[in-house]
């Protein structure tokens, strides 16, 4: 099961987290987020991360040339699109041989059939809670709705995952659930993750027996 820690912008915190058993780190390139990397992160910091950790750039309805520019500057492994990006937009990114994670905001009325056309241009979907912010709301949606997802594209689960509910998340048995995206519930402030809380979460996930 993949573990992605998202919303990082403190360089010392990033380096500390890079020593843990993570699969992905997410960096938000959206000025409307309190976790916007802005000028806080030197590109050499991301370039120096262990090769075992994928660097994911998170963008929201950004111009494609800006996305591609940041992919090159920060040596991003994947691009996560968290806005209203179309299938055509995703294809233009994927055609550059860049792995695409497309995020969708989920509520009780969400129609998973609308994702069919995205399957050919996305390596992962990410299911987050529909809220006032573009992610980082710290609340979970009703995970029972995942039973309605019948497509073949693997997905990461996001939205309010923390120490108090990770055990419930780990009991989900959907065949396409491939990892957890963790953000605000392990923070001491926006963009600054608690190493202690992160270690606890990682231990629970890594020691869980999946069937």
SULJO-V137476 format. One record per residue. RES is the residue in one small letter. SS is DSSP state (A for helix, B for strand, O for the rest). PSI is psi in whole degrees, -180 to 180 (999 if undefined). BURIAL is b if it has 24 or more other ideal C-beta (glycine too) atoms within 12 Angstrom, else e. Layout:
res,ss,psi,burial
RES,SS,PSI,BURIAL
RES,SS,PSI,BURIAL
//
This chain:
res,ss,psi,burial
x,O,127,b
x,B,145,b
x,B,120,b
x,B,124,b
x,B,122,b
x,B,158,b
x,O,44,b
x,O,140,b
x,O,-9,b
x,O,121,b
x,A,-42,b
x,A,-40,e
x,A,-41,b
x,A,-46,b
x,A,-38,e
x,A,-43,e
x,A,-31,b
x,O,-15,b
x,O,-5,e
x,O,173,b
x,O,71,e
x,O,159,b
x,O,-36,b
x,B,147,b
x,B,135,b
x,B,134,b
x,B,124,b
x,B,118,b
x,O,51,b
x,O,113,b
x,O,-20,e
x,O,-3,e
x,O,141,b
x,O,-10,b
x,O,17,b
x,B,126,b
x,O,-33,b
x,O,-130,e
x,O,14,e
x,O,-28,b
x,O,122,b
x,O,134,e
x,A,-28,e
x,A,-26,e
x,A,-47,b
x,A,-38,b
x,A,-26,e
x,O,-4,e
x,O,152,b
x,O,142,e
x,O,-18,e
x,O,-16,e
x,O,121,b
x,B,140,b
x,B,116,b
x,B,123,b
x,B,127,b
x,B,125,b
x,B,151,b
x,O,105,b
x,O,43,e
x,O,155,b
x,O,139,e
x,A,-38,b
x,A,-30,e
x,A,-41,e
x,A,-49,b
x,A,-37,b
x,A,-45,e
x,A,-32,b
x,A,-43,b
x,A,-43,e
x,A,-45,e
x,A,4,b
x,O,50,e
x,O,140,b
x,O,-36,b
x,B,161,b
x,B,129,b
x,B,123,b
x,B,116,b
x,O,17,b
x,O,-139,b
x,O,34,e
x,O,135,b
x,O,172,e
x,A,-41,e
x,A,-43,e
x,A,-49,b
x,A,-39,b
x,A,-39,e
x,A,-35,e
x,A,-47,b
x,A,-33,b
x,O,-17,e
x,O,13,e
x,O,35,e
x,O,128,b
x,B,134,b
x,B,129,b
x,B,119,b
x,B,122,b
x,B,144,b
x,B,139,b
x,B,123,b
x,B,135,b
x,O,-174,e
x,O,-20,e
x,O,8,e
x,O,136,e
x,O,106,e
x,A,-18,b
x,A,-26,e
x,A,-10,e
x,A,-7,b
x,A,-44,e
x,A,-14,e
x,A,-12,b
x,A,-37,b
x,A,-13,e
x,A,3,b
x,O,136,b
x,O,-32,b
x,B,151,b
x,B,157,b
x,B,124,b
x,B,115,b
x,B,167,b
x,B,133,b
x,O,124,b
x,O,-173,e
x,O,-25,e
x,O,159,b
x,O,65,b
x,O,166,b
x,O,26,b
x,O,-18,b
x,O,16,b
x,O,153,b
x,O,151,b
x,O,174,b
x,O,106,e
x,A,-12,b
x,A,-27,e
x,A,-18,b
x,A,-20,b
x,A,-18,e
x,A,-9,e
x,O,114,b
x,O,8,e
x,O,175,b
x,O,-11,e
x,O,128,b
x,O,156,b
x,B,157,b
x,B,141,b
x,B,131,b
x,O,175,b
x,O,93,b
x,O,31,b
x,O,126,b
x,O,-171,b
x,O,-38,e
x,O,-20,e
x,O,6,b
x,A,-33,b
x,A,-40,e
x,A,-43,e
x,A,-38,b
x,A,-19,b
x,O,-9,e
x,O,135,b
x,O,21,e
x,O,131,b
x,O,-21,e
x,O,0,b
x,B,116,b
x,B,-2,b
x,B,176,b
x,B,136,b
x,B,117,b
x,B,135,b
x,O,-97,b
x,A,-24,b
x,A,-5,b
x,A,19,b
x,B,150,b
x,B,-24,e
x,B,162,e
x,O,122,b
x,O,-7,b
x,B,112,b
x,B,144,b
x,O,120,b
x,A,-41,b
x,A,-48,e
x,A,-39,b
x,A,-43,b
x,A,-41,e
x,A,-44,e
x,A,-46,b
x,A,-43,b
x,A,-43,e
x,A,-41,b
x,A,-45,b
x,A,-27,e
x,O,-3,e
x,O,139,e
x,O,113,e
x,O,141,e
x,O,999,e
//
